[in-house]
Amino acid sequence: MMICLFQRLCQNRLKSIDIKDLDRVLQEPKSVVLDVRTKEEYQRGHIKGVRNVPLDQLSQFQGAKDQVHYLLCQSGVRSKRGARVLQKKGYQVVNIKGGMSAYTGKVTGGK
C-alpha cells in the first residue's frame, strides 16, 4: 500500500528543465512549446515556433496528449502554474525554469 502511494506522488511530480535546454527541445519533432504569457507580452517578443496560450486560457487548451508540452512564461512562475493545470487534464508537461527573462537566444516581434 505504501509503495502505491509513493508511486502516485511520483507520477504527479512536475518535471522542469532550465531555459538553456530550450534550443534542444525546439529541435525535437514531437515537442510542443507553449508560451503562457499574455498576448501583449508575447507580441513584445517571443521565440519563433512557440505558440501563445495565455495562462487564463489554458483550461480550454486541447492538444495531443501523446506529445510532451513544454510551458514557458516570463520567469517560470506562471508556466509552473500552467503546467499543473495541463497535468491535471492528463497532458505530459514540463515547466521551463527561468523563462524569457533568462533566455538569451533570438526573439521575434517586439521592438
C-alpha positions as CSV (number, residue, x, y, z in Angstrom):
1,M,0.0,0.0,0.0
2,M,2.8,2.4,0.9
3,I,4.6,1.8,-2.4
4,C,1.4,2.6,-4.3
5,L,1.0,5.9,-2.5
6,F,4.6,6.8,-3.3
7,Q,4.2,5.9,-7.0
8,R,1.2,8.1,-7.2
9,L,3.1,11.0,-5.7
10,C,6.0,10.5,-8.2
11,Q,3.6,10.4,-11.1
12,N,2.2,13.8,-10.1
13,R,5.6,15.4,-9.7
14,L,6.1,18.2,-12.1
15,K,9.1,17.9,-14.4
16,S,11.2,21.0,-15.2
17,I,14.1,21.9,-17.4
18,D,16.4,25.0,-17.5
19,I,15.9,27.6,-20.2
20,K,19.4,26.7,-21.6
21,D,17.8,23.4,-22.7
22,L,15.1,25.0,-24.8
23,D,17.1,25.0,-28.0
24,R,17.4,21.2,-27.8
25,V,13.6,21.0,-27.1
26,L,12.8,23.1,-30.1
27,Q,14.6,20.6,-32.3
28,E,12.5,17.7,-31.1
29,P,9.8,16.9,-33.7
30,K,7.1,15.8,-31.2
31,S,7.6,18.5,-28.6
32,V,5.2,21.5,-28.2
33,V,6.3,24.7,-26.5
34,L,3.5,26.9,-25.1
35,D,4.1,30.5,-24.0
36,V,1.6,31.2,-21.3
37,R,2.3,35.0,-21.0
38,T,-0.4,37.4,-22.0
39,K,-1.0,38.2,-25.7
40,E,0.6,41.6,-25.2
41,E,3.8,40.2,-23.6
42,Y,4.0,37.6,-26.4
43,Q,3.7,40.3,-29.1
44,R,6.5,42.3,-27.5
45,G,8.9,39.4,-28.1
46,H,8.7,35.7,-28.4
47,I,10.6,32.6,-29.6
48,K,9.9,31.6,-33.2
49,G,7.8,28.5,-33.3
50,V,6.4,28.8,-29.8
51,R,2.6,29.0,-29.5
52,N,0.9,31.6,-27.3
53,V,-1.8,30.2,-25.0
54,P,-2.2,32.7,-22.1
55,L,-2.4,31.2,-18.6
56,D,-6.0,32.2,-18.2
57,Q,-7.0,30.3,-21.3
58,L,-5.1,27.1,-20.6
59,S,-8.1,25.3,-19.0
60,Q,-9.7,25.3,-22.5
61,F,-6.5,24.0,-24.3
62,Q,-6.8,20.9,-26.4
63,G,-3.8,19.3,-27.9
64,A,-2.4,15.9,-28.5
65,K,-1.9,14.0,-25.2
66,D,0.8,11.8,-26.7
67,Q,3.2,14.8,-27.1
68,V,5.2,16.5,-24.4
69,H,4.1,20.1,-23.8
70,Y,6.8,22.5,-22.5
71,L,5.5,25.6,-20.8
72,L,7.3,29.0,-20.8
73,C,6.5,32.4,-19.3
74,Q,8.5,35.4,-18.3
75,S,10.2,34.0,-15.2
76,G,8.9,30.4,-14.7
77,V,6.2,31.1,-12.1
78,R,3.1,31.2,-14.4
79,S,4.4,28.4,-16.5
80,K,4.7,26.2,-13.4
81,R,1.1,27.0,-12.5
82,G,0.0,26.3,-16.1
83,A,1.9,23.0,-16.2
84,R,-0.1,21.9,-13.2
85,V,-3.4,22.8,-15.0
86,L,-2.4,20.7,-18.0
87,Q,-1.0,17.9,-15.9
88,K,-4.4,17.6,-14.2
89,K,-6.0,17.3,-17.6
90,G,-3.8,14.4,-18.5
91,Y,-1.1,16.1,-20.5
92,Q,2.6,15.3,-20.4
93,V,4.1,18.6,-19.3
94,V,7.5,20.1,-18.5
95,N,8.0,23.6,-16.9
96,I,10.8,25.7,-18.4
97,K,12.6,27.4,-15.4
98,G,13.9,30.9,-15.8
99,G,11.5,31.8,-18.7
100,M,12.0,34.6,-21.1
101,S,13.9,36.7,-18.5
102,A,16.7,34.1,-18.7
103,Y,16.5,33.4,-22.4
104,T,19.4,34.7,-24.4
105,G,18.5,33.4,-27.9
106,K,16.8,35.2,-30.8
107,V,13.3,36.6,-30.3
108,T,10.7,37.5,-32.9
109,G,8.4,40.6,-32.6
110,G,8.7,43.4,-30.3
111,K,10.9,46.5,-30.8
